């Protein structure tokens, strides 16, 4: 028997796209729930997104500091979280260095979502950006220096600690 007989045939149905869409809906439902009810208990979200994705609207100083990818934390100090599933965006107010800012992020720009309290996380594929780089080709988001803003200030962090390692692979 030829080895190629054991290979699964290429699907004519877009199962990968449907799965990605379903998982993005988990993100939408979590954000919508929090926008209505607030964060329950110790839950908090890390959301990583492409800052260079079309439709991403963040302050120029943040785009300069994070030209490709950024992670935000929704925990204690955020406001005006809204989700517009029809438009495919969410927006949230956060403070960076003591300056309040509103970020508008396309759902398709999100590369990762995590709730560390329950060790839950999702990774998403993001199409090539204007510069042609794929999400998989990029280094992890940088971890900035701490800014003196109080203990509960949101910080940009790398999600490497929450990414699942494949068995047998060391990093």
PyMOL commands that place a pseudoatom at each C-alpha (Angstrom):
pseudoatom trace, name=CA, resn=UNK, resi=1, chain=A, elem=C, hetatm=0, pos=[0.000, 0.000, 0.000]
pseudoatom trace, name=CA, resn=UNK, resi=2, chain=A, elem=C, hetatm=0, pos=[1.319, 3.436, -0.932]
pseudoatom trace, name=CA, resn=UNK, resi=3, chain=A, elem=C, hetatm=0, pos=[1.968, 5.906, 1.943]
pseudoatom trace, name=CA, resn=UNK, resi=4, chain=A, elem=C, hetatm=0, pos=[-0.109, 8.595, 0.240]
pseudoatom trace, name=CA, resn=UNK, resi=5, chain=A, elem=C, hetatm=0, pos=[-3.210, 6.406, 0.636]
pseudoatom trace, name=CA, resn=UNK, resi=6, chain=A, elem=C, hetatm=0, pos=[-3.118, 7.167, 4.406]
pseudoatom trace, name=CA, resn=UNK, resi=7, chain=A, elem=C, hetatm=0, pos=[-3.170, 10.932, 3.899]
pseudoatom trace, name=CA, resn=UNK, resi=8, chain=A, elem=C, hetatm=0, pos=[-6.517, 12.627, 4.462]
pseudoatom trace, name=CA, resn=UNK, resi=9, chain=A, elem=C, hetatm=0, pos=[-7.937, 14.203, 1.313]
pseudoatom trace, name=CA, resn=UNK, resi=10, chain=A, elem=C, hetatm=0, pos=[-8.162, 17.972, 1.002]
pseudoatom trace, name=CA, resn=UNK, resi=11, chain=A, elem=C, hetatm=0, pos=[-11.514, 19.178, 2.252]
pseudoatom trace, name=CA, resn=UNK, resi=12, chain=A, elem=C, hetatm=0, pos=[-13.862, 20.938, -0.112]
pseudoatom trace, name=CA, resn=UNK, resi=13, chain=A, elem=C, hetatm=0, pos=[-15.575, 22.430, 2.949]
pseudoatom trace, name=CA, resn=UNK, resi=14, chain=A, elem=C, hetatm=0, pos=[-13.893, 25.290, 4.880]
pseudoatom trace, name=CA, resn=UNK, resi=15, chain=A, elem=C, hetatm=0, pos=[-13.796, 23.583, 8.286]
pseudoatom trace, name=CA, resn=UNK, resi=16, chain=A, elem=C, hetatm=0, pos=[-10.781, 25.609, 9.440]
pseudoatom trace, name=CA, resn=UNK, resi=17, chain=A, elem=C, hetatm=0, pos=[-12.561, 28.884, 8.642]
pseudoatom trace, name=CA, resn=UNK, resi=18, chain=A, elem=C, hetatm=0, pos=[-15.745, 27.735, 10.379]
pseudoatom trace, name=CA, resn=UNK, resi=19, chain=A, elem=C, hetatm=0, pos=[-13.795, 26.708, 13.464]
pseudoatom trace, name=CA, resn=UNK, resi=20, chain=A, elem=C, hetatm=0, pos=[-11.956, 30.035, 13.576]
pseudoatom trace, name=CA, resn=UNK, resi=21, chain=A, elem=C, hetatm=0, pos=[-15.264, 31.894, 13.216]
pseudoatom trace, name=CA, resn=UNK, resi=22, chain=A, elem=C, hetatm=0, pos=[-16.808, 29.877, 16.055]
pseudoatom trace, name=CA, resn=UNK, resi=23, chain=A, elem=C, hetatm=0, pos=[-13.831, 30.543, 18.331]
pseudoatom trace, name=CA, resn=UNK, resi=24, chain=A, elem=C, hetatm=0, pos=[-13.934, 34.272, 17.539]
pseudoatom trace, name=CA, resn=UNK, resi=25, chain=A, elem=C, hetatm=0, pos=[-17.574, 34.177, 18.614]
pseudoatom trace, name=CA, resn=UNK, resi=26, chain=A, elem=C, hetatm=0, pos=[-16.369, 33.029, 22.073]
pseudoatom trace, name=CA, resn=UNK, resi=27, chain=A, elem=C, hetatm=0, pos=[-14.291, 36.223, 22.211]
pseudoatom trace, name=CA, resn=UNK, resi=28, chain=A, elem=C, hetatm=0, pos=[-17.322, 38.293, 21.156]
pseudoatom trace, name=CA, resn=UNK, resi=29, chain=A, elem=C, hetatm=0, pos=[-19.570, 36.693, 23.774]
pseudoatom trace, name=CA, resn=UNK, resi=30, chain=A, elem=C, hetatm=0, pos=[-16.989, 37.175, 26.541]
pseudoatom trace, name=CA, resn=UNK, resi=31, chain=A, elem=C, hetatm=0, pos=[-16.513, 40.857, 25.648]
pseudoatom trace, name=CA, resn=UNK, resi=32, chain=A, elem=C, hetatm=0, pos=[-20.254, 41.447, 25.311]
pseudoatom trace, name=CA, resn=UNK, resi=33, chain=A, elem=C, hetatm=0, pos=[-20.901, 39.798, 28.690]
pseudoatom trace, name=CA, resn=UNK, resi=34, chain=A, elem=C, hetatm=0, pos=[-18.281, 41.971, 30.378]
pseudoatom trace, name=CA, resn=UNK, resi=35, chain=A, elem=C, hetatm=0, pos=[-19.581, 45.113, 28.651]
pseudoatom trace, name=CA, resn=UNK, resi=36, chain=A, elem=C, hetatm=0, pos=[-23.007, 44.471, 30.212]
pseudoatom trace, name=CA, resn=UNK, resi=37, chain=A, elem=C, hetatm=0, pos=[-22.200, 42.818, 33.555]
pseudoatom trace, name=CA, resn=UNK, resi=38, chain=A, elem=C, hetatm=0, pos=[-18.566, 43.699, 34.258]
pseudoatom trace, name=CA, resn=UNK, resi=39, chain=A, elem=C, hetatm=0, pos=[-15.844, 41.191, 35.016]
pseudoatom trace, name=CA, resn=UNK, resi=40, chain=A, elem=C, hetatm=0, pos=[-16.972, 38.543, 37.509]
pseudoatom trace, name=CA, resn=UNK, resi=41, chain=A, elem=C, hetatm=0, pos=[-14.720, 37.471, 40.370]
pseudoatom trace, name=CA, resn=UNK, resi=42, chain=A, elem=C, hetatm=0, pos=[-11.031, 37.328, 39.492]
pseudoatom trace, name=CA, resn=UNK, resi=43, chain=A, elem=C, hetatm=0, pos=[-11.541, 36.926, 35.727]
pseudoatom trace, name=CA, resn=UNK, resi=44, chain=A, elem=C, hetatm=0, pos=[-9.440, 39.207, 33.538]
pseudoatom trace, name=CA, resn=UNK, resi=45, chain=A, elem=C, hetatm=0, pos=[-8.602, 39.211, 29.849]
pseudoatom trace, name=CA, resn=UNK, resi=46, chain=A, elem=C, hetatm=0, pos=[-5.387, 39.519, 27.878]
pseudoatom trace, name=CA, resn=UNK, resi=47, chain=A, elem=C, hetatm=0, pos=[-6.166, 40.475, 24.290]
pseudoatom trace, name=CA, resn=UNK, resi=48, chain=A, elem=C, hetatm=0, pos=[-3.379, 40.541, 21.716]
pseudoatom trace, name=CA, resn=UNK, resi=49, chain=A, elem=C, hetatm=0, pos=[-4.058, 42.250, 18.404]
pseudoatom trace, name=CA, resn=UNK, resi=50, chain=A, elem=C, hetatm=0, pos=[-2.349, 43.483, 15.271]
pseudoatom trace, name=CA, resn=UNK, resi=51, chain=A, elem=C, hetatm=0, pos=[-1.888, 47.243, 15.494]
pseudoatom trace, name=CA, resn=UNK, resi=52, chain=A, elem=C, hetatm=0, pos=[-1.187, 47.364, 11.749]
pseudoatom trace, name=CA, resn=UNK, resi=53, chain=A, elem=C, hetatm=0, pos=[-4.465, 45.632, 10.813]
pseudoatom trace, name=CA, resn=UNK, resi=54, chain=A, elem=C, hetatm=0, pos=[-6.800, 47.803, 8.712]
pseudoatom trace, name=CA, resn=UNK, resi=55, chain=A, elem=C, hetatm=0, pos=[-9.411, 49.490, 10.899]
pseudoatom trace, name=CA, resn=UNK, resi=56, chain=A, elem=C, hetatm=0, pos=[-7.369, 49.362, 14.110]
pseudoatom trace, name=CA, resn=UNK, resi=57, chain=A, elem=C, hetatm=0, pos=[-7.679, 52.791, 15.723]
pseudoatom trace, name=CA, resn=UNK, resi=58, chain=A, elem=C, hetatm=0, pos=[-5.232, 53.469, 18.547]
pseudoatom trace, name=CA, resn=UNK, resi=59, chain=A, elem=C, hetatm=0, pos=[-3.357, 56.632, 19.591]
pseudoatom trace, name=CA, resn=UNK, resi=60, chain=A, elem=C, hetatm=0, pos=[-0.307, 57.433, 17.445]
pseudoatom trace, name=CA, resn=UNK, resi=61, chain=A, elem=C, hetatm=0, pos=[2.044, 57.168, 20.438]
pseudoatom trace, name=CA, resn=UNK, resi=62, chain=A, elem=C, hetatm=0, pos=[0.914, 53.566, 21.049]
pseudoatom trace, name=CA, resn=UNK, resi=63, chain=A, elem=C, hetatm=0, pos=[1.170, 52.704, 17.350]
pseudoatom trace, name=CA, resn=UNK, resi=64, chain=A, elem=C, hetatm=0, pos=[4.723, 54.090, 17.346]
pseudoatom trace, name=CA, resn=UNK, resi=65, chain=A, elem=C, hetatm=0, pos=[5.637, 51.986, 20.391]
pseudoatom trace, name=CA, resn=UNK, resi=66, chain=A, elem=C, hetatm=0, pos=[3.853, 48.859, 19.108]
pseudoatom trace, name=CA, resn=UNK, resi=67, chain=A, elem=C, hetatm=0, pos=[3.930, 49.061, 15.286]
pseudoatom trace, name=CA, resn=UNK, resi=68, chain=A, elem=C, hetatm=0, pos=[2.823, 45.453, 14.708]
pseudoatom trace, name=CA, resn=UNK, resi=69, chain=A, elem=C, hetatm=0, pos=[1.314, 43.787, 17.773]
pseudoatom trace, name=CA, resn=UNK, resi=70, chain=A, elem=C, hetatm=0, pos=[0.122, 44.808, 21.220]
pseudoatom trace, name=CA, resn=UNK, resi=71, chain=A, elem=C, hetatm=0, pos=[-1.498, 43.118, 24.216]
pseudoatom trace, name=CA, resn=UNK, resi=72, chain=A, elem=C, hetatm=0, pos=[-3.997, 44.874, 26.448]
pseudoatom trace, name=CA, resn=UNK, resi=73, chain=A, elem=C, hetatm=0, pos=[-5.275, 43.721, 29.809]
pseudoatom trace, name=CA, resn=UNK, resi=74, chain=A, elem=C, hetatm=0, pos=[-8.895, 44.209, 30.830]
pseudoatom trace, name=CA, resn=UNK, resi=75, chain=A, elem=C, hetatm=0, pos=[-8.954, 43.881, 34.580]
pseudoatom trace, name=CA, resn=UNK, resi=76, chain=A, elem=C, hetatm=0, pos=[-9.465, 46.755, 37.011]
pseudoatom trace, name=CA, resn=UNK, resi=77, chain=A, elem=C, hetatm=0, pos=[-9.224, 50.009, 35.086]
pseudoatom trace, name=CA, resn=UNK, resi=78, chain=A, elem=C, hetatm=0, pos=[-11.063, 50.061, 31.790]
pseudoatom trace, name=CA, resn=UNK, resi=79, chain=A, elem=C, hetatm=0, pos=[-14.228, 51.786, 30.656]
pseudoatom trace, name=CA, resn=UNK, resi=80, chain=A, elem=C, hetatm=0, pos=[-16.735, 52.093, 27.824]
pseudoatom trace, name=CA, resn=UNK, resi=81, chain=A, elem=C, hetatm=0, pos=[-16.236, 48.550, 26.559]
pseudoatom trace, name=CA, resn=UNK, resi=82, chain=A, elem=C, hetatm=0, pos=[-18.535, 48.140, 23.557]
pseudoatom trace, name=CA, resn=UNK, resi=83, chain=A, elem=C, hetatm=0, pos=[-18.868, 45.357, 21.014]
pseudoatom trace, name=CA, resn=UNK, resi=84, chain=A, elem=C, hetatm=0, pos=[-20.350, 45.869, 17.551]
pseudoatom trace, name=CA, resn=UNK, resi=85, chain=A, elem=C, hetatm=0, pos=[-20.478, 42.407, 16.043]
pseudoatom trace, name=CA, resn=UNK, resi=86, chain=A, elem=C, hetatm=0, pos=[-22.118, 43.669, 12.837]
pseudoatom trace, name=CA, resn=UNK, resi=87, chain=A, elem=C, hetatm=0, pos=[-19.271, 46.131, 12.263]
pseudoatom trace, name=CA, resn=UNK, resi=88, chain=A, elem=C, hetatm=0, pos=[-16.757, 43.517, 13.444]
pseudoatom trace, name=CA, resn=UNK, resi=89, chain=A, elem=C, hetatm=0, pos=[-15.142, 45.757, 16.088]
pseudoatom trace, name=CA, resn=UNK, resi=90, chain=A, elem=C, hetatm=0, pos=[-14.878, 46.363, 19.795]
pseudoatom trace, name=CA, resn=UNK, resi=91, chain=A, elem=C, hetatm=0, pos=[-13.691, 49.460, 21.595]
pseudoatom trace, name=CA, resn=UNK, resi=92, chain=A, elem=C, hetatm=0, pos=[-12.470, 50.073, 25.099]
pseudoatom trace, name=CA, resn=UNK, resi=93, chain=A, elem=C, hetatm=0, pos=[-11.056, 52.906, 27.171]
pseudoatom trace, name=CA, resn=UNK, resi=94, chain=A, elem=C, hetatm=0, pos=[-7.732, 52.276, 28.897]
pseudoatom trace, name=CA, resn=UNK, resi=95, chain=A, elem=C, hetatm=0, pos=[-5.096, 54.414, 30.581]
pseudoatom trace, name=CA, resn=UNK, resi=96, chain=A, elem=C, hetatm=0, pos=[-1.506, 54.340, 29.320]
pseudoatom trace, name=CA, resn=UNK, resi=97, chain=A, elem=C, hetatm=0, pos=[1.021, 56.330, 31.325]
pseudoatom trace, name=CA, resn=UNK, resi=98, chain=A, elem=C, hetatm=0, pos=[-1.824, 58.165, 33.045]
pseudoatom trace, name=CA, resn=UNK, resi=99, chain=A, elem=C, hetatm=0, pos=[-3.397, 59.232, 29.730]
pseudoatom trace, name=CA, resn=UNK, resi=100, chain=A, elem=C, hetatm=0, pos=[-6.874, 57.910, 28.971]
pseudoatom trace, name=CA, resn=UNK, resi=101, chain=A, elem=C, hetatm=0, pos=[-7.238, 56.478, 25.468]
pseudoatom trace, name=CA, resn=UNK, resi=102, chain=A, elem=C, hetatm=0, pos=[-9.963, 54.788, 23.461]
pseudoatom trace, name=CA, resn=UNK, resi=103, chain=A, elem=C, hetatm=0, pos=[-8.881, 51.840, 21.340]
pseudoatom trace, name=CA, resn=UNK, resi=104, chain=A, elem=C, hetatm=0, pos=[-11.043, 50.522, 18.514]
pseudoatom trace, name=CA, resn=UNK, resi=105, chain=A, elem=C, hetatm=0, pos=[-9.997, 47.053, 17.426]
pseudoatom trace, name=CA, resn=UNK, resi=106, chain=A, elem=C, hetatm=0, pos=[-11.383, 44.933, 14.584]
pseudoatom trace, name=CA, resn=UNK, resi=107, chain=A, elem=C, hetatm=0, pos=[-12.256, 41.439, 15.776]
pseudoatom trace, name=CA, resn=UNK, resi=108, chain=A, elem=C, hetatm=0, pos=[-10.238, 40.109, 12.824]
pseudoatom trace, name=CA, resn=UNK, resi=109, chain=A, elem=C, hetatm=0, pos=[-7.125, 41.887, 14.192]
pseudoatom trace, name=CA, resn=UNK, resi=110, chain=A, elem=C, hetatm=0, pos=[-7.152, 39.817, 17.403]
pseudoatom trace, name=CA, resn=UNK, resi=111, chain=A, elem=C, hetatm=0, pos=[-4.425, 37.160, 17.446]
pseudoatom trace, name=CA, resn=UNK, resi=112, chain=A, elem=C, hetatm=0, pos=[-4.929, 35.851, 20.987]
pseudoatom trace, name=CA, resn=UNK, resi=113, chain=A, elem=C, hetatm=0, pos=[-7.419, 35.972, 23.847]
pseudoatom trace, name=CA, resn=UNK, resi=114, chain=A, elem=C, hetatm=0, pos=[-6.724, 34.642, 27.339]
pseudoatom trace, name=CA, resn=UNK, resi=115, chain=A, elem=C, hetatm=0, pos=[-8.405, 34.578, 30.723]
pseudoatom trace, name=CA, resn=UNK, resi=116, chain=A, elem=C, hetatm=0, pos=[-5.488, 33.575, 32.971]
pseudoatom trace, name=CA, resn=UNK, resi=117, chain=A, elem=C, hetatm=0, pos=[-7.716, 33.185, 36.017]
pseudoatom trace, name=CA, resn=UNK, resi=118, chain=A, elem=C, hetatm=0, pos=[-9.172, 29.994, 34.537]
pseudoatom trace, name=CA, resn=UNK, resi=119, chain=A, elem=C, hetatm=0, pos=[-6.188, 29.219, 32.273]
pseudoatom trace, name=CA, resn=UNK, resi=120, chain=A, elem=C, hetatm=0, pos=[-8.305, 29.643, 29.170]
pseudoatom trace, name=CA, resn=UNK, resi=121, chain=A, elem=C, hetatm=0, pos=[-6.802, 30.873, 25.937]
pseudoatom trace, name=CA, resn=UNK, resi=122, chain=A, elem=C, hetatm=0, pos=[-7.434, 31.070, 22.211]
pseudoatom trace, name=CA, resn=UNK, resi=123, chain=A, elem=C, hetatm=0, pos=[-5.056, 31.766, 19.333]
pseudoatom trace, name=CA, resn=UNK, resi=124, chain=A, elem=C, hetatm=0, pos=[-6.360, 33.162, 16.052]
pseudoatom trace, name=CA, resn=UNK, resi=125, chain=A, elem=C, hetatm=0, pos=[-4.940, 33.332, 12.566]
pseudoatom trace, name=CA, resn=UNK, resi=126, chain=A, elem=C, hetatm=0, pos=[-4.706, 36.848, 11.162]
pseudoatom trace, name=CA, resn=UNK, resi=127, chain=A, elem=C, hetatm=0, pos=[-4.318, 37.431, 7.446]
pseudoatom trace, name=CA, resn=UNK, resi=128, chain=A, elem=C, hetatm=0, pos=[-1.194, 39.064, 6.070]
pseudoatom trace, name=CA, resn=UNK, resi=129, chain=A, elem=C, hetatm=0, pos=[-0.813, 42.718, 6.977]
pseudoatom trace, name=CA, resn=UNK, resi=130, chain=A, elem=C, hetatm=0, pos=[0.062, 45.481, 4.537]
pseudoatom trace, name=CA, resn=UNK, resi=131, chain=A, elem=C, hetatm=0, pos=[3.757, 44.669, 4.925]
pseudoatom trace, name=CA, resn=UNK, resi=132, chain=A, elem=C, hetatm=0, pos=[3.122, 41.023, 4.036]
pseudoatom trace, name=CA, resn=UNK, resi=133, chain=A, elem=C, hetatm=0, pos=[4.116, 39.539, 7.402]
pseudoatom trace, name=CA, resn=UNK, resi=134, chain=A, elem=C, hetatm=0, pos=[1.974, 36.772, 8.783]
pseudoatom trace, name=CA, resn=UNK, resi=135, chain=A, elem=C, hetatm=0, pos=[1.093, 36.569, 12.453]
pseudoatom trace, name=CA, resn=UNK, resi=136, chain=A, elem=C, hetatm=0, pos=[3.129, 33.367, 12.791]
pseudoatom trace, name=CA, resn=UNK, resi=137, chain=A, elem=C, hetatm=0, pos=[6.246, 35.121, 11.469]
pseudoatom trace, name=CA, resn=UNK, resi=138, chain=A, elem=C, hetatm=0, pos=[6.278, 37.813, 14.151]
pseudoatom trace, name=CA, resn=UNK, resi=139, chain=A, elem=C, hetatm=0, pos=[8.178, 37.792, 17.428]
pseudoatom trace, name=CA, resn=UNK, resi=140, chain=A, elem=C, hetatm=0, pos=[6.136, 37.916, 20.657]
pseudoatom trace, name=CA, resn=UNK, resi=141, chain=A, elem=C, hetatm=0, pos=[4.765, 41.280, 21.760]
pseudoatom trace, name=CA, resn=UNK, resi=142, chain=A, elem=C, hetatm=0, pos=[7.360, 43.257, 23.710]
pseudoatom trace, name=CA, resn=UNK, resi=143, chain=A, elem=C, hetatm=0, pos=[7.008, 43.673, 27.449]
pseudoatom trace, name=CA, resn=UNK, resi=144, chain=A, elem=C, hetatm=0, pos=[7.283, 47.391, 28.262]
pseudoatom trace, name=CA, resn=UNK, resi=145, chain=A, elem=C, hetatm=0, pos=[8.885, 48.919, 31.289]
pseudoatom trace, name=CA, resn=UNK, resi=146, chain=A, elem=C, hetatm=0, pos=[6.471, 49.457, 34.160]
pseudoatom trace, name=CA, resn=UNK, resi=147, chain=A, elem=C, hetatm=0, pos=[4.899, 52.874, 34.352]
pseudoatom trace, name=CA, resn=UNK, resi=148, chain=A, elem=C, hetatm=0, pos=[4.175, 54.325, 37.813]
pseudoatom trace, name=CA, resn=UNK, resi=149, chain=A, elem=C, hetatm=0, pos=[0.404, 54.393, 37.764]
pseudoatom trace, name=CA, resn=UNK, resi=150, chain=A, elem=C, hetatm=0, pos=[-0.715, 52.350, 40.731]
pseudoatom trace, name=CA, resn=UNK, resi=151, chain=A, elem=C, hetatm=0, pos=[-0.988, 48.644, 41.355]
pseudoatom trace, name=CA, resn=UNK, resi=152, chain=A, elem=C, hetatm=0, pos=[-4.049, 48.089, 39.180]
pseudoatom trace, name=CA, resn=UNK, resi=153, chain=A, elem=C, hetatm=0, pos=[-2.879, 49.891, 36.031]
pseudoatom trace, name=CA, resn=UNK, resi=154, chain=A, elem=C, hetatm=0, pos=[-3.298, 47.937, 32.784]
pseudoatom trace, name=CA, resn=UNK, resi=155, chain=A, elem=C, hetatm=0, pos=[-0.034, 46.765, 31.273]
pseudoatom trace, name=CA, resn=UNK, resi=156, chain=A, elem=C, hetatm=0, pos=[0.993, 45.394, 27.916]
pseudoatom trace, name=CA, resn=UNK, resi=157, chain=A, elem=C, hetatm=0, pos=[2.427, 41.922, 28.342]
pseudoatom trace, name=CA, resn=UNK, resi=158, chain=A, elem=C, hetatm=0, pos=[3.635, 39.007, 26.273]
pseudoatom trace, name=CA, resn=UNK, resi=159, chain=A, elem=C, hetatm=0, pos=[1.416, 35.935, 26.181]
pseudoatom trace, name=CA, resn=UNK, resi=160, chain=A, elem=C, hetatm=0, pos=[4.287, 33.469, 25.743]
pseudoatom trace, name=CA, resn=UNK, resi=161, chain=A, elem=C, hetatm=0, pos=[3.762, 32.158, 29.274]
pseudoatom trace, name=CA, resn=UNK, resi=162, chain=A, elem=C, hetatm=0, pos=[0.191, 31.194, 28.381]
pseudoatom trace, name=CA, resn=UNK, resi=163, chain=A, elem=C, hetatm=0, pos=[0.848, 29.583, 25.003]
pseudoatom trace, name=CA, resn=UNK, resi=164, chain=A, elem=C, hetatm=0, pos=[0.571, 25.844, 24.976]
pseudoatom trace, name=CA, resn=UNK, resi=165, chain=A, elem=C, hetatm=0, pos=[3.787, 24.019, 24.251]
pseudoatom trace, name=CA, resn=UNK, resi=166, chain=A, elem=C, hetatm=0, pos=[3.641, 21.076, 21.891]
pseudoatom trace, name=CA, resn=UNK, resi=167, chain=A, elem=C, hetatm=0, pos=[4.763, 17.824, 23.528]
pseudoatom trace, name=CA, resn=UNK, resi=168, chain=A, elem=C, hetatm=0, pos=[8.399, 17.069, 22.833]
pseudoatom trace, name=CA, resn=UNK, resi=169, chain=A, elem=C, hetatm=0, pos=[9.267, 20.645, 21.855]
pseudoatom trace, name=CA, resn=UNK, resi=170, chain=A, elem=C, hetatm=0, pos=[11.486, 22.757, 24.052]
pseudoatom trace, name=CA, resn=UNK, resi=171, chain=A, elem=C, hetatm=0, pos=[11.607, 26.546, 23.775]
for i in range(1, 171): cmd.bond("trace and resi %d" % i, "trace and resi %d" % (i + 1))
show_as sticks, trace
zoom trace
